[in-house]
Amino acid sequence: MSERTKNIIAAVCVFILLIPVGFIVFINIVFYSGSSHDTIKTVLGDRFGVDYDHYKCDSTVTCKDSDLNWKCGGRISEGDFIPLAYTDSLTVYELKSSFIFNDGSGFKIFDDKTIDAHPEVAEIVKGNLLSDYSNFTSNAGFFLKSSKYKNETEQMIEKLKQKKYDELEEYGLTEEVINDGTTVELLEYEMSHPRYDR
């Protein structure tokens, strides 16, 4: 066997041995550097863990000593935690058109399971329902499913359809929102969907 043939065989063997090593390195890069973990401290002093998945482009928000495990699209930063209430017994944040709250038993997400059990949080969310199109589309369904808020929400929707904007300020439809040129237009478009027909 010639020296050249021996060198080719040795190179092929080294290449074959490097394939599994390269595969392991690739898997580590994909699965372990594909996400990052940050701890965010809000302006109110609460701390949240935020895991950002670079490949799915979504964030998972958690909080120590609570059951909060909430996922949303995009990257979450400190500025996304907008405080709406802060008392000895209740903290509420708006977070990417969703609402999280702590009533002393750890942070929870506001949804159709928590709306009736936490009327003080529901009132805060209701007061911001029409302040932003995304707030409405993300949360109106919870109010429509609620036995306590269903009728009031249907009346609010009817007023919105009839353009009685001056009667909707308690839901967050302020002059500033009306004049922004986009929110009302989007809300009116949303009202044309058959799901809002009574």
C-alpha positions, 0 to 999 in steps of 0.5 A, spaced: 500 500 500 502 506 497 503 512 502 498 516 498 493 511 499 495 510 507 494 518 508 487 517 504 485 512 508 487 515 515 483 522 512 477 518 511 477 515 518 478 521 521 473 524 517 468 519 519 470 520 527 469 527 526 462 526 524 459 524 530 463 530 534 460 535 529 453 532 530 453 533 538 456 540 537 450 542 532 445 539 537 448 543 543 448 549 539 441 548 536 438 546 543 442 550 548 443 556 545 437 557 541 434 560 548 436 565 553 434 566 560 433 573 563 430 576 570 426 582 569 425 587 575 419 591 574 418 598 576 414 596 582 420 591 584 417 584 582 421 579 578 420 575 573 423 570 569 423 570 561 425 565 557 426 567 550 426 562 544 430 564 538 427 559 533 420 560 535 421 567 537 416 567 543 417 568 550 415 564 556 414 568 563 414 565 570 415 568 577 418 565 583 413 562 588 407 563 583 404 558 578 405 563 572 407 560 566 405 564 560 407 564 553 407 570 548 410 571 541 416 576 541 421 578 546 419 581 553 423 586 556 422 591 562 418 596 558 412 591 557 410 590 564 405 596 564 403 597 572 395 598 572 394 597 580 399 597 586 396 596 593 398 592 599 393 587 596 393 587 589 398 588 583 396 588 576 400 589 570 398 589 562 403 585 558 403 585 551 395 585 551 394 580 556 394 582 564 397 578 570 396 580 577 397 578 584 392 578 589 397 575 595 397 568 592 402 569 587 402 572 579 396 569 575 394 570 568 387 574 567 383 569 563 376 566 563 378 561 569 380 567 573 375 573 571 369 571 575 373 569 581 377 576 581 372 582 580 377 587 582 382 585 576 376 584 572 374 591 573 381 594 571 381 590 565 374 592 563 377 599 564 382 598 559 378 594 554 377 599 548 384 603 550 387 598 544 385 594 539 389 588 541 386 589 548 379 588 546 381 582 541 385 578 547 380 579 552 373 581 550 372 573 549 373 572 557 367 577 558 363 574 553 363 568 557 362 570 564 355 570 567 357 576 571 359 581 565 356 578 559 350 582 558 354 589 560 359 587 554 354 585 549 351 592 551 358 595 550 359 592 543 352 595 541 354 602 543 361 601 539 357 598 533 352 605 534 358 609 534 356 612 541 363 613 543 362 618 549 358 612 552 364 608 552 370 612 556 369 607 562 372 602 558 378 606 555 375 609 549 378 616 551 378 622 546 386 620 545 384 613 543 379 616 538 383 621 535 389 616 534 386 614 527 387 607 528 384 604 534 377 605 532 377 603 525 380 597 527 375 596 533 369 597 528 372 592 523 372 587 528 365 589 530 363 587 523 365 580 524 359 575 525 361 573 532 358 580 535 352 579 532 346 578 537 
